[in-house]
Amino acid sequence: AALAQLVQQDLLQPPLSGADQRAALAANITDGAVAGVPVDHLSDQAARDRAYQALEAAGAVPPAATETEIQAALDASRFFEVYAEPDPAVTDAAKAAQIRAQVRLGAMTGIDLGLDALSLASIYFLAAIGLAVTFGVMRVINMAHGEFIMMGAYTAYTVQTVIADRTLSLVVALPLAFVVTALAGVVLYRLVIRHLANRPLETLLATFGVSIALQQLAKNIFGTQARPLTAPAWLEGSITVNDVIGISAIRVAIFVLALLFLGLFLFIMKRTRLGLEVRAVTQNPGMAASMGINPDRIAMMTFGLGSGIAGIAGVAIGLFAQVTSEIGQQYIVQSFMTVVVGGVGNIWGTLAGATLIGGLSKVIEFMNPANTLAAQTFMILFIIIFIQFRPRGIIPQRGRAAEA
């Protein structure tokens, strides 16, 4: 049957049987040879094939496929048989099983995509929470926020060069990064921000200049080469459920860290005197000042708190990204979008904005994985359209602060 298919598709000449070959060779013996092949050599199959092919080329015998040609054609071809199941119950069961398998695969792909989106949202939330504090309380657009993220990452790298133990270095780096970037935020406030109160354009330009200066300073100190920040051994690898669902251990740790900072921020704002004073200054600075609260001191402490949280975010981001002087610039745009989309000055709005942007980013990347620039473009277009319908964000601020 295989030979018949090859002949039918003109991939092979009609097969030549051994008897027909011997008869054709015997009929063409001339002077003790057949087409130049001596008769005493025709005991070998290869010699018989050569003789027949020579006769075929001379037109003395009809074209036919020798054993060698048949074997070569069979080796070069693949054959399969289509089985038609006569019982419709069997075919229906097979189709149902195939559909269930596709549904399970789609569900697992959706779960894996959701985990990736949740991981990205937690990164955006960590990067944006400090910006939400300063932007929400002080109405200051801090373009140097990304550089505080960079400072936290470089602080962790410096600690790791001193302390060889990866776990211990990470434990030391987290609070140290908070302290270093919080102090840097306080210095920035005292030297620049407080002198430009209620002047948003000048503040934006000044902090943009500080951003460029801090990047250049980092290049002068650490060089332009990317610096690796190695995670501890217990953060290496990934948590794998099956061949489809999996997430890296570092991203799980960042998600847990984001939840911890959410709880810490809520505790500070709801259960401490600082939080009470921050809320009072946010709602009505003049009334807060008349009650004995120093708005300038609260603004300075708030700026330091937001900057310190950015430093923590830098440590977390540096664990899976190369530490460079531009590491913060990769997240500053997403941080601003997170704050604006979620609702200025609202921590729950920041969380909602991070979840929305992280989820939408992953969905767009999933639908168009080969073009990340297009994914970013679609994201920005979505944000523009979203703001047109909800200019105050997902969870807008209420009260006097919303009217300011």
SEMAR-406422 format. One line per 8 residues: number of its first residue (from 0); their letters; for each residue x negated, y negated, z of C-alpha. Coordinates in steps of 0.2 Angstrom, whole numbers, padded with zeros to 4 digits. Layout:
<rs>
NUM	A	X:Y:Z; ... .
</rs>
This chain:
<rs>
0	AALAQLVQ	0000:0000:0000; -0014:-0012:0004; -0022:-0008:-0013; -0006:-0011:-0022; -0004:-0028:-0014; -0022:-0033:-0019; -0018:-0028:-0037; -0001:-0037:-0037 .
8	QDLLQPPL	-0009:-0053:-0032; -0024:-0051:-0045; -0036:-0050:-0031; -0042:-0033:-0037; -0042:-0023:-0053; -0033:-0006:-0053; -0042:0007:-0043; -0053:0019:-0052 .
16	SGADQRAA	-0051:0037:-0046; -0066:0049:-0046; -0059:0060:-0059; -0056:0046:-0071; -0073:0039:-0068; -0082:0056:-0071; -0071:0058:-0087; -0076:0040:-0094 .
24	LAANITDG	-0094:0043:-0090; -0094:0060:-0098; -0086:0053:-0114; -0100:0040:-0116; -0116:0050:-0114; -0128:0045:-0127; -0146:0052:-0128; -0145:0059:-0110 .
32	AVAGVPVD	-0139:0043:-0102; -0124:0033:-0099; -0126:0014:-0102; -0144:0016:-0099; -0142:0026:-0083; -0150:0044:-0085; -0137:0058:-0083; -0148:0066:-0069 .
40	HLSDQAAR	-0146:0050:-0059; -0127:0051:-0059; -0126:0062:-0044; -0126:0046:-0034; -0110:0036:-0032; -0119:0019:-0033; -0127:0025:-0050; -0110:0030:-0057 .
48	DRAYQALE	-0103:0013:-0052; -0117:0004:-0061; -0115:0014:-0076; -0096:0012:-0076; -0098:-0007:-0074; -0110:-0008:-0088; -0098:0001:-0099; -0084:-0010:-0093 .
56	AAGAVPPA	-0094:-0026:-0098; -0097:-0018:-0115; -0079:-0015:-0117; -0081:0003:-0119; -0069:0007:-0104; -0054:-0002:-0097; -0057:-0013:-0082; -0055:-0004:-0065 .
64	ATETEIQA	-0061:-0006:-0047; -0074:0005:-0041; -0076:0012:-0024; -0088:-0002:-0019; -0077:-0015:-0026; -0062:-0008:-0017; -0071:-0007:0000; -0077:-0025:-0002 .
72	ALDASRFF	-0059:-0031:-0006; -0052:-0022:0009; -0065:-0029:0020; -0062:-0047:0014; -0043:-0046:0017; -0032:-0045:0032; -0015:-0036:0031; 0000:-0037:0043 .
80	EVYAEPDP	0017:-0029:0043; 0033:-0039:0047; 0044:-0030:0059; 0063:-0034:0057; 0072:-0028:0073; 0089:-0021:0068; 0096:-0023:0086; 0102:-0041:0088 .
88	AVTDAAKA	0102:-0039:0107; 0083:-0036:0107; 0080:-0052:0096; 0092:-0062:0107; 0082:-0057:0122; 0066:-0061:0114; 0071:-0078:0109; 0078:-0082:0127 .
96	AQIRAQVR	0062:-0076:0134; 0052:-0087:0122; 0063:-0102:0127; 0061:-0099:0145; 0042:-0098:0143; 0042:-0115:0133; 0053:-0123:0147; 0041:-0117:0161 .
104	LGAMTGID	0026:-0123:0151; 0035:-0140:0148; 0039:-0141:0167; 0021:-0137:0172; 0014:-0150:0160; 0026:-0162:0167; 0020:-0158:0185; 0002:-0160:0180 .
112	LGLDALSL	0006:-0176:0171; 0015:-0182:0187; 0000:-0177:0198; -0011:-0187:0186; 0000:-0202:0187; 0001:-0201:0206; -0018:-0201:0207; -0019:-0216:0195 .
120	ASIYFLAA	-0006:-0225:0205; -0015:-0222:0221; -0031:-0229:0214; -0022:-0245:0207; -0013:-0247:0224; -0030:-0247:0233; -0037:-0259:0221; -0022:-0270:0222 .
128	IGLAVTFG	-0017:-0270:0240; -0031:-0283:0245; -0026:-0294:0230; -0008:-0293:0236; -0013:-0299:0253; -0022:-0314:0247; -0010:-0318:0233; 0005:-0315:0243 .
136	VMRVINMA	0000:-0325:0259; -0011:-0339:0251; -0005:-0340:0233; -0023:-0339:0228; -0027:-0331:0211; -0044:-0323:0216; -0053:-0318:0200; -0068:-0312:0210 .
144	HGEFIMMG	-0057:-0298:0218; -0065:-0286:0206; -0082:-0290:0212; -0077:-0286:0230; -0073:-0269:0223; -0090:-0268:0215; -0099:-0274:0232; -0090:-0259:0241 .
152	AYTAYTVQ	-0096:-0247:0228; -0114:-0253:0229; -0113:-0253:0248; -0109:-0235:0247; -0123:-0231:0235; -0135:-0240:0246; -0130:-0230:0261; -0132:-0214:0251 .
160	TVIADRTL	-0150:-0218:0247; -0153:-0220:0265; -0143:-0206:0272; -0145:-0189:0263; -0130:-0180:0271; -0116:-0184:0259; -0102:-0182:0271; -0111:-0193:0284 .
168	SLVVALPL	-0115:-0206:0271; -0097:-0207:0266; -0091:-0209:0284; -0104:-0223:0287; -0100:-0231:0270; -0082:-0233:0272; -0082:-0245:0287; -0098:-0253:0282 .
176	AFVVTALA	-0091:-0257:0265; -0075:-0265:0273; -0086:-0276:0285; -0098:-0281:0270; -0084:-0286:0258; -0073:-0294:0272; -0088:-0305:0277; -0091:-0309:0259 .
184	GVVLYRLV	-0072:-0314:0258; -0074:-0325:0273; -0089:-0334:0266; -0080:-0336:0249; -0065:-0344:0258; -0075:-0355:0269; -0086:-0362:0255; -0074:-0362:0240 .
192	IRHLANRP	-0056:-0357:0243; -0051:-0368:0258; -0057:-0384:0248; -0046:-0380:0234; -0030:-0377:0243; -0014:-0380:0233; -0024:-0381:0217; -0022:-0365:0208 .
200	LETLLATF	-0030:-0369:0192; -0046:-0375:0200; -0046:-0360:0212; -0044:-0348:0197; -0059:-0357:0188; -0070:-0357:0204; -0067:-0339:0208; -0070:-0334:0190 .
208	GVSIALQQ	-0087:-0343:0191; -0090:-0334:0207; -0086:-0317:0198; -0099:-0320:0185; -0112:-0325:0198; -0109:-0310:0208; -0110:-0299:0193; -0127:-0306:0188 .
216	LAKNIFGT	-0133:-0305:0206; -0129:-0286:0206; -0138:-0284:0190; -0153:-0293:0197; -0153:-0282:0213; -0148:-0265:0206; -0152:-0266:0188; -0141:-0264:0173 .
224	QARPLTAP	-0141:-0245:0173; -0126:-0235:0181; -0129:-0229:0198; -0122:-0212:0203; -0112:-0211:0219; -0111:-0192:0223; -0096:-0185:0232; -0099:-0173:0247 .
232	AWLEGSIT	-0098:-0154:0242; -0080:-0152:0250; -0074:-0165:0238; -0081:-0157:0222; -0071:-0146:0211; -0052:-0146:0209; -0036:-0139:0216; -0030:-0128:0203 .
240	VNDVIGIS	-0012:-0120:0204; -0013:-0111:0186; -0020:-0114:0169; -0010:-0130:0167; -0008:-0138:0184; -0023:-0145:0193; -0030:-0160:0201; -0048:-0165:0207 .
248	AIRVAIFV	-0051:-0165:0225; -0058:-0183:0224; -0041:-0189:0218; -0032:-0180:0231; -0043:-0188:0244; -0040:-0205:0236; -0021:-0202:0237; -0023:-0198:0256 .
256	LALLFLGL	-0034:-0214:0258; -0021:-0224:0250; -0007:-0217:0261; -0018:-0221:0277; -0021:-0239:0271; -0002:-0241:0268; 0001:-0235:0286; -0013:-0246:0293 .
264	FLFIMKRT	-0007:-0261:0284; 0011:-0259:0289; 0005:-0257:0307; -0005:-0273:0307; 0009:-0283:0299; 0023:-0276:0310; 0015:-0272:0327; 0000:-0284:0329 .
272	RLGLEVRA	-0001:-0303:0333; -0011:-0305:0318; 0003:-0298:0307; 0016:-0309:0316; 0006:-0324:0313; 0002:-0320:0295; 0021:-0317:0292; 0024:-0334:0300 .
280	VTQNPGMA	0012:-0343:0289; 0018:-0334:0274; 0036:-0340:0278; 0033:-0358:0283; 0015:-0364:0286; 0021:-0381:0293; 0033:-0373:0306; 0019:-0360:0310 .
288	ASMGINPD	0007:-0374:0313; 0019:-0383:0325; 0020:-0367:0335; 0002:-0367:0338; -0004:-0356:0324; -0019:-0361:0315; -0014:-0358:0296; -0033:-0361:0291 .
296	RIAMMTFG	-0039:-0347:0303; -0025:-0335:0297; -0029:-0339:0279; -0047:-0335:0282; -0043:-0319:0291; -0031:-0314:0278; -0043:-0317:0264; -0056:-0307:0274 .
304	LGSGIAGI	-0044:-0292:0276; -0039:-0292:0258; -0058:-0292:0253; -0062:-0278:0265; -0048:-0267:0258; -0055:-0271:0241; -0072:-0264:0247; -0064:-0248:0253 .
312	AGVAIGLF	-0056:-0246:0236; -0074:-0249:0228; -0080:-0234:0238; -0066:-0223:0232; -0067:-0228:0214; -0086:-0226:0214; -0084:-0207:0219; -0078:-0203:0202 .
320	AQVTSEIG	-0084:-0218:0191; -0102:-0224:0188; -0106:-0238:0199; -0111:-0254:0188; -0109:-0272:0190; -0093:-0272:0179; -0084:-0258:0189; -0073:-0271:0197 .
328	QQYIVQSF	-0068:-0279:0180; -0061:-0262:0174; -0047:-0263:0188; -0044:-0282:0190; -0031:-0283:0176; -0022:-0268:0182; -0022:-0275:0200; -0014:-0291:0194 .
336	MTVVVGGV	-0001:-0282:0184; 0002:-0271:0199; 0005:-0286:0211; 0016:-0296:0198; 0026:-0281:0193; 0029:-0275:0211; 0033:-0292:0218; 0021:-0305:0225 .
344	GNIWGTLA	0018:-0303:0244; 0027:-0287:0246; 0017:-0271:0251; 0032:-0260:0245; 0032:-0270:0229; 0014:-0267:0227; 0017:-0248:0230; 0031:-0248:0217 .
352	GATLIGGL	0021:-0258:0204; 0006:-0246:0206; 0018:-0231:0204; 0026:-0238:0189; 0010:-0244:0180; 0001:-0228:0184; 0015:-0217:0178; 0018:-0227:0162 .
360	SKVIEFMN	-0001:-0227:0158; -0001:-0208:0159; 0014:-0206:0149; 0008:-0217:0135; -0009:-0208:0135; 0000:-0192:0134; 0010:-0197:0119; -0005:-0205:0111 .
368	PANTLAAQ	-0021:-0197:0118; -0033:-0201:0104; -0031:-0220:0105; -0033:-0228:0122; -0033:-0246:0115; -0016:-0243:0109; -0010:-0236:0126; -0017:-0252:0134 .
376	TFMILFII	-0008:-0263:0121; 0009:-0254:0124; 0006:-0256:0143; 0004:-0275:0142; 0019:-0276:0130; 0029:-0267:0142; 0024:-0278:0157; 0028:-0294:0146 .
384	IFIQFRPR	0045:-0287:0142; 0048:-0282:0160; 0043:-0299:0168; 0056:-0307:0156; 0070:-0297:0164; 0063:-0297:0182; 0051:-0312:0184; 0050:-0309:0203 .
392	GIIPQRGR	0045:-0291:0202; 0053:-0274:0207; 0055:-0279:0225; 0055:-0298:0226; 0050:-0307:0242; 0065:-0315:0251; 0066:-0330:0263; 0057:-0346:0263 .
400	AAEA	0041:-0339:0256; 0051:-0334:0240; 0056:-0352:0238; 0039:-0359:0240 .
</rs>
